[in-house]
Amino acid sequence: MAHNPHAPQNPQGGNDPAGSTQMFRAFVDDAAPQQQESARGGSRVGLIVGVVAVVAIVAAVAWLALS
């Protein structure tokens, strides 16, 4: 593995990859529930828009057929 001079160093001078890995995992674990909630909300909005569009199309076809 390549040496990263910007990586955190422990007092003995060696790399401490576990610290950055733990911070990364905490970041990913915190971000995951927010992404899932926004994905659910987005699909719900899409479903509502789709239902409204279908109702509008059916109403327009019925209006044209009956006029």
Jmol script that loads the backbone (N, CA, C; Angstrom):
load data "model"
ATOM      1  N   MET A   1       0.846  -1.168   0.000  1.00  0.00           N
ATOM      2  CA  MET A   1       0.000   0.000   0.000  1.00  0.00           C
ATOM      3  C   MET A   1       0.892   1.232   0.000  1.00  0.00           C
ATOM      4  N   ALA A   2       0.490   2.268  -0.709  1.00  0.00           N
ATOM      5  CA  ALA A   2       1.291   3.478  -0.834  1.00  0.00           C
ATOM      6  C   ALA A   2       1.286   4.264   0.467  1.00  0.00           C
ATOM      7  N   HIS A   3       2.391   4.956   0.722  1.00  0.00           N
ATOM      8  CA  HIS A   3       2.504   5.784   1.924  1.00  0.00           C
ATOM      9  C   HIS A   3       1.802   7.115   1.690  1.00  0.00           C
ATOM     10  N   ASN A   4       0.961   7.513   2.630  1.00  0.00           N
ATOM     11  CA  ASN A   4       0.251   8.788   2.549  1.00  0.00           C
ATOM     12  C   ASN A   4       0.818   9.725   3.606  1.00  0.00           C
ATOM     13  N   PRO A   5       1.570  10.760   3.208  1.00  0.00           N
ATOM     14  CA  PRO A   5       2.167  11.660   4.201  1.00  0.00           C
ATOM     15  C   PRO A   5       1.130  12.507   4.933  1.00  0.00           C
ATOM     16  N   HIS A   6      -0.088  12.588   4.424  1.00  0.00           N
ATOM     17  CA  HIS A   6      -1.125  13.400   5.069  1.00  0.00           C
ATOM     18  C   HIS A   6      -1.971  12.598   6.042  1.00  0.00           C
ATOM     19  N   ALA A   7      -1.725  11.299   6.134  1.00  0.00           N
ATOM     20  CA  ALA A   7      -2.499  10.455   7.040  1.00  0.00           C
ATOM     21  C   ALA A   7      -2.119  10.775   8.483  1.00  0.00           C
ATOM     22  N   PRO A   8      -3.073  10.610   9.424  1.00  0.00           N
ATOM     23  CA  PRO A   8      -2.748  10.871  10.822  1.00  0.00           C
ATOM     24  C   PRO A   8      -1.644   9.940  11.305  1.00  0.00           C
ATOM     25  N   GLN A   9      -0.787  10.454  12.155  1.00  0.00           N
ATOM     26  CA  GLN A   9       0.339   9.695  12.684  1.00  0.00           C
ATOM     27  C   GLN A   9       0.118   9.447  14.175  1.00  0.00           C
ATOM     28  N   ASN A  10       0.474   8.253  14.638  1.00  0.00           N
ATOM     29  CA  ASN A  10       0.417   8.022  16.075  1.00  0.00           C
ATOM     30  C   ASN A  10       1.706   8.534  16.705  1.00  0.00           C
ATOM     31  N   PRO A  11       1.804   8.642  18.029  1.00  0.00           N
ATOM     32  CA  PRO A  11       2.996   9.238  18.654  1.00  0.00           C
ATOM     33  C   PRO A  11       4.291   8.522  18.321  1.00  0.00           C
ATOM     34  N   GLN A  12       4.258   7.239  18.018  1.00  0.00           N
ATOM     35  CA  GLN A  12       5.473   6.509  17.681  1.00  0.00           C
ATOM     36  C   GLN A  12       5.906   6.762  16.238  1.00  0.00           C
ATOM     37  N   GLY A  13       5.117   7.495  15.461  1.00  0.00           N
ATOM     38  CA  GLY A  13       5.502   7.831  14.105  1.00  0.00           C
ATOM     39  C   GLY A  13       4.924   6.913  13.049  1.00  0.00           C
ATOM     40  N   GLY A  14       4.222   5.852  13.431  1.00  0.00           N
ATOM     41  CA  GLY A  14       3.640   4.939  12.461  1.00  0.00           C
ATOM     42  C   GLY A  14       2.253   5.416  12.039  1.00  0.00           C
ATOM     43  N   ASN A  15       1.772   4.891  10.918  1.00  0.00           N
ATOM     44  CA  ASN A  15       0.429   5.243  10.461  1.00  0.00           C
ATOM     45  C   ASN A  15      -0.627   4.609  11.362  1.00  0.00           C
ATOM     46  N   ASP A  16      -1.741   5.269  11.503  1.00  0.00           N
ATOM     47  CA  ASP A  16      -2.863   4.734  12.259  1.00  0.00           C
ATOM     48  C   ASP A  16      -4.071   4.652  11.335  1.00  0.00           C
ATOM     49  N   PRO A  17      -4.137   3.646  10.458  1.00  0.00           N
ATOM     50  CA  PRO A  17      -5.247   3.570   9.510  1.00  0.00           C
ATOM     51  C   PRO A  17      -6.587   3.307  10.191  1.00  0.00           C
ATOM     52  N   ALA A  18      -6.588   2.721  11.380  1.00  0.00           N
ATOM     53  CA  ALA A  18      -7.851   2.422  12.050  1.00  0.00           C
ATOM     54  C   ALA A  18      -8.605   3.701  12.401  1.00  0.00           C
ATOM     55  N   GLY A  19      -7.910   4.765  12.740  1.00  0.00           N
ATOM     56  CA  GLY A  19      -8.592   6.014  13.083  1.00  0.00           C
ATOM     57  C   GLY A  19      -9.350   6.588  11.909  1.00  0.00           C
ATOM     58  N   SER A  20      -8.737   6.648  10.765  1.00  0.00           N
ATOM     59  CA  SER A  20      -9.425   7.191   9.595  1.00  0.00           C
ATOM     60  C   SER A  20     -10.531   6.247   9.122  1.00  0.00           C
ATOM     61  N   THR A  21     -10.332   4.949   9.269  1.00  0.00           N
ATOM     62  CA  THR A  21     -11.363   3.992   8.894  1.00  0.00           C
ATOM     63  C   THR A  21     -12.583   4.146   9.789  1.00  0.00           C
ATOM     64  N   GLN A  22     -12.345   4.336  11.086  1.00  0.00           N
ATOM     65  CA  GLN A  22     -13.465   4.514  12.012  1.00  0.00           C
ATOM     66  C   GLN A  22     -14.223   5.796  11.706  1.00  0.00           C
ATOM     67  N   MET A  23     -13.516   6.861  11.368  1.00  0.00           N
ATOM     68  CA  MET A  23     -14.190   8.116  11.024  1.00  0.00           C
ATOM     69  C   MET A  23     -14.996   7.947   9.740  1.00  0.00           C
ATOM     70  N   PHE A  24     -14.438   7.235   8.765  1.00  0.00           N
ATOM     71  CA  PHE A  24     -15.154   6.996   7.509  1.00  0.00           C
ATOM     72  C   PHE A  24     -16.418   6.187   7.759  1.00  0.00           C
ATOM     73  N   ARG A  25     -16.305   5.130   8.546  1.00  0.00           N
ATOM     74  CA  ARG A  25     -17.479   4.300   8.832  1.00  0.00           C
ATOM     75  C   ARG A  25     -18.549   5.094   9.566  1.00  0.00           C
ATOM     76  N   ALA A  26     -18.148   5.949  10.496  1.00  0.00           N
ATOM     77  CA  ALA A  26     -19.124   6.786  11.204  1.00  0.00           C
ATOM     78  C   ALA A  26     -19.814   7.726  10.231  1.00  0.00           C
ATOM     79  N   PHE A  27     -19.064   8.288   9.292  1.00  0.00           N
ATOM     80  CA  PHE A  27     -19.639   9.181   8.278  1.00  0.00           C
ATOM     81  C   PHE A  27     -20.635   8.436   7.407  1.00  0.00           C
ATOM     82  N   VAL A  28     -20.279   7.245   6.941  1.00  0.00           N
ATOM     83  CA  VAL A  28     -21.155   6.462   6.076  1.00  0.00           C
ATOM     84  C   VAL A  28     -22.395   6.027   6.840  1.00  0.00           C
ATOM     85  N   ASP A  29     -22.218   5.582   8.092  1.00  0.00           N
ATOM     86  CA  ASP A  29     -23.360   5.131   8.885  1.00  0.00           C
ATOM     87  C   ASP A  29     -24.316   6.278   9.183  1.00  0.00           C
ATOM     88  N   ASP A  30     -23.809   7.492   9.394  1.00  0.00           N
ATOM     89  CA  ASP A  30     -24.675   8.645   9.642  1.00  0.00           C
ATOM     90  C   ASP A  30     -25.397   9.072   8.377  1.00  0.00           C
ATOM     91  N   ALA A  31     -24.759   8.965   7.221  1.00  0.00           N
ATOM     92  CA  ALA A  31     -25.344   9.431   5.966  1.00  0.00           C
ATOM     93  C   ALA A  31     -26.357   8.438   5.407  1.00  0.00           C
ATOM     94  N   ALA A  32     -26.233   7.163   5.692  1.00  0.00           N
ATOM     95  CA  ALA A  32     -27.096   6.147   5.095  1.00  0.00           C
ATOM     96  C   ALA A  32     -28.576   6.328   5.434  1.00  0.00           C
ATOM     97  N   PRO A  33     -28.973   6.558   6.687  1.00  0.00           N
ATOM     98  CA  PRO A  33     -30.407   6.723   6.955  1.00  0.00           C
ATOM     99  C   PRO A  33     -31.004   7.939   6.260  1.00  0.00           C
ATOM    100  N   GLN A  34     -30.262   9.018   6.129  1.00  0.00           N
ATOM    101  CA  GLN A  34     -30.775  10.205   5.448  1.00  0.00           C
ATOM    102  C   GLN A  34     -31.006   9.916   3.974  1.00  0.00           C
ATOM    103  N   GLN A  35     -30.120   9.187   3.349  1.00  0.00           N
ATOM    104  CA  GLN A  35     -30.277   8.872   1.934  1.00  0.00           C
ATOM    105  C   GLN A  35     -31.480   7.964   1.731  1.00  0.00           C
ATOM    106  N   GLN A  36     -31.700   7.008   2.632  1.00  0.00           N
ATOM    107  CA  GLN A  36     -32.833   6.117   2.497  1.00  0.00           C
ATOM    108  C   GLN A  36     -34.138   6.876   2.677  1.00  0.00           C
ATOM    109  N   GLU A  37     -34.177   7.820   3.624  1.00  0.00           N
ATOM    110  CA  GLU A  37     -35.394   8.602   3.835  1.00  0.00           C
ATOM    111  C   GLU A  37     -35.698   9.468   2.627  1.00  0.00           C
ATOM    112  N   SER A  38     -34.683  10.095   2.057  1.00  0.00           N
ATOM    113  CA  SER A  38     -34.931  10.951   0.903  1.00  0.00           C
ATOM    114  C   SER A  38     -35.339  10.118  -0.316  1.00  0.00           C
ATOM    115  N   ALA A  39     -34.811   8.915  -0.444  1.00  0.00           N
ATOM    116  CA  ALA A  39     -35.209   8.054  -1.556  1.00  0.00           C
ATOM    117  C   ALA A  39     -36.667   7.632  -1.406  1.00  0.00           C
ATOM    118  N   ARG A  40     -37.086   7.337  -0.194  1.00  0.00           N
ATOM    119  CA  ARG A  40     -38.484   6.970   0.026  1.00  0.00           C
ATOM    120  C   ARG A  40     -39.395   8.149  -0.261  1.00  0.00           C
ATOM    121  N   GLY A  41     -39.002   9.337   0.196  1.00  0.00           N
ATOM    122  CA  GLY A  41     -39.804  10.530  -0.052  1.00  0.00           C
ATOM    123  C   GLY A  41     -39.890  10.841  -1.527  1.00  0.00           C
ATOM    124  N   GLY A  42     -38.810  10.651  -2.253  1.00  0.00           N
ATOM    125  CA  GLY A  42     -38.810  10.905  -3.683  1.00  0.00           C
ATOM    126  C   GLY A  42     -39.714   9.953  -4.427  1.00  0.00           C
ATOM    127  N   SER A  43     -39.717   8.684  -4.034  1.00  0.00           N
ATOM    128  CA  SER A  43     -40.585   7.722  -4.709  1.00  0.00           C
ATOM    129  C   SER A  43     -42.048   7.995  -4.372  1.00  0.00           C
ATOM    130  N   ARG A  44     -42.314   8.481  -3.184  1.00  0.00           N
ATOM    131  CA  ARG A  44     -43.691   8.804  -2.799  1.00  0.00           C
ATOM    132  C   ARG A  44     -44.200   9.984  -3.613  1.00  0.00           C
ATOM    133  N   VAL A  45     -43.357  10.991  -3.808  1.00  0.00           N
ATOM    134  CA  VAL A  45     -43.745  12.149  -4.614  1.00  0.00           C
ATOM    135  C   VAL A  45     -43.981  11.712  -6.053  1.00  0.00           C
ATOM    136  N   GLY A  46     -43.127  10.859  -6.579  1.00  0.00           N
ATOM    137  CA  GLY A  46     -43.301  10.354  -7.935  1.00  0.00           C
ATOM    138  C   GLY A  46     -44.590   9.573  -8.097  1.00  0.00           C
ATOM    139  N   LEU A  47     -44.943   8.792  -7.073  1.00  0.00           N
ATOM    140  CA  LEU A  47     -46.186   8.031  -7.116  1.00  0.00           C
ATOM    141  C   LEU A  47     -47.392   8.970  -7.132  1.00  0.00           C
ATOM    142  N   ILE A  48     -47.366   9.990  -6.311  1.00  0.00           N
ATOM    143  CA  ILE A  48     -48.471  10.952  -6.261  1.00  0.00           C
ATOM    144  C   ILE A  48     -48.610  11.679  -7.597  1.00  0.00           C
ATOM    145  N   VAL A  49     -47.497  12.117  -8.159  1.00  0.00           N
ATOM    146  CA  VAL A  49     -47.535  12.811  -9.456  1.00  0.00           C
ATOM    147  C   VAL A  49     -48.061  11.874 -10.538  1.00  0.00           C
ATOM    148  N   GLY A  50     -47.657  10.626 -10.503  1.00  0.00           N
ATOM    149  CA  GLY A  50     -48.134   9.651 -11.483  1.00  0.00           C
ATOM    150  C   GLY A  50     -49.637   9.419 -11.387  1.00  0.00           C
ATOM    151  N   VAL A  51     -50.149   9.301 -10.161  1.00  0.00           N
ATOM    152  CA  VAL A  51     -51.587   9.092  -9.976  1.00  0.00           C
ATOM    153  C   VAL A  51     -52.365  10.305 -10.459  1.00  0.00           C
ATOM    154  N   VAL A  52     -51.884  11.508 -10.138  1.00  0.00           N
ATOM    155  CA  VAL A  52     -52.562  12.731 -10.593  1.00  0.00           C
ATOM    156  C   VAL A  52     -52.557  12.801 -12.119  1.00  0.00           C
ATOM    157  N   ALA A  53     -51.444  12.433 -12.741  1.00  0.00           N
ATOM    158  CA  ALA A  53     -51.358  12.457 -14.201  1.00  0.00           C
ATOM    159  C   ALA A  53     -52.338  11.458 -14.826  1.00  0.00           C
ATOM    160  N   VAL A  54     -52.433  10.267 -14.263  1.00  0.00           N
ATOM    161  CA  VAL A  54     -53.357   9.258 -14.796  1.00  0.00           C
ATOM    162  C   VAL A  54     -54.799   9.740 -14.661  1.00  0.00           C
ATOM    163  N   VAL A  55     -55.154  10.318 -13.514  1.00  0.00           N
ATOM    164  CA  VAL A  55     -56.512  10.825 -13.323  1.00  0.00           C
ATOM    165  C   VAL A  55     -56.805  11.936 -14.327  1.00  0.00           C
ATOM    166  N   ALA A  56     -55.844  12.827 -14.560  1.00  0.00           N
ATOM    167  CA  ALA A  56     -56.053  13.914 -15.516  1.00  0.00           C
ATOM    168  C   ALA A  56     -56.237  13.371 -16.932  1.00  0.00           C
ATOM    169  N   ILE A  57     -55.451  12.367 -17.309  1.00  0.00           N
ATOM    170  CA  ILE A  57     -55.565  11.790 -18.654  1.00  0.00           C
ATOM    171  C   ILE A  57     -56.907  11.094 -18.824  1.00  0.00           C
ATOM    172  N   VAL A  58     -57.326  10.334 -17.821  1.00  0.00           N
ATOM    173  CA  VAL A  58     -58.622   9.651 -17.896  1.00  0.00           C
ATOM    174  C   VAL A  58     -59.757  10.674 -17.978  1.00  0.00           C
ATOM    175  N   ALA A  59     -59.672  11.749 -17.205  1.00  0.00           N
ATOM    176  CA  ALA A  59     -60.704  12.795 -17.252  1.00  0.00           C
ATOM    177  C   ALA A  59     -60.729  13.453 -18.616  1.00  0.00           C
ATOM    178  N   ALA A  60     -59.564  13.729 -19.204  1.00  0.00           N
ATOM    179  CA  ALA A  60     -59.517  14.362 -20.521  1.00  0.00           C
ATOM    180  C   ALA A  60     -60.107  13.444 -21.596  1.00  0.00           C
ATOM    181  N   VAL A  61     -59.787  12.159 -21.544  1.00  0.00           N
ATOM    182  CA  VAL A  61     -60.332  11.196 -22.523  1.00  0.00           C
ATOM    183  C   VAL A  61     -61.851  11.080 -22.365  1.00  0.00           C
ATOM    184  N   ALA A  62     -62.335  11.033 -21.124  1.00  0.00           N
ATOM    185  CA  ALA A  62     -63.781  10.951 -20.899  1.00  0.00           C
ATOM    186  C   ALA A  62     -64.478  12.218 -21.393  1.00  0.00           C
ATOM    187  N   TRP A  63     -63.876  13.360 -21.168  1.00  0.00           N
ATOM    188  CA  TRP A  63     -64.465  14.632 -21.609  1.00  0.00           C
ATOM    189  C   TRP A  63     -64.536  14.679 -23.132  1.00  0.00           C
ATOM    190  N   LEU A  64     -63.465  14.251 -23.800  1.00  0.00           N
ATOM    191  CA  LEU A  64     -63.452  14.229 -25.256  1.00  0.00           C
ATOM    192  C   LEU A  64     -64.465  13.214 -25.812  1.00  0.00           C
ATOM    193  N   ALA A  65     -64.589  12.068 -25.153  1.00  0.00           N
ATOM    194  CA  ALA A  65     -65.521  11.039 -25.637  1.00  0.00           C
ATOM    195  C   ALA A  65     -66.980  11.471 -25.463  1.00  0.00           C
ATOM    196  N   LEU A  66     -67.277  12.204 -24.425  1.00  0.00           N
ATOM    197  CA  LEU A  66     -68.658  12.574 -24.136  1.00  0.00           C
ATOM    198  C   LEU A  66     -69.063  13.898 -24.772  1.00  0.00           C
ATOM    199  N   SER A  67     -68.147  14.651 -25.300  1.00  0.00           N
ATOM    200  CA  SER A  67     -68.516  15.944 -25.889  1.00  0.00           C
ATOM    201  C   SER A  67     -68.759  15.849 -27.379  1.00  0.00           C
TER     202      SER A  67
END
end "model"
wireframe off; spacefill off
backbone 0.3
color backbone group
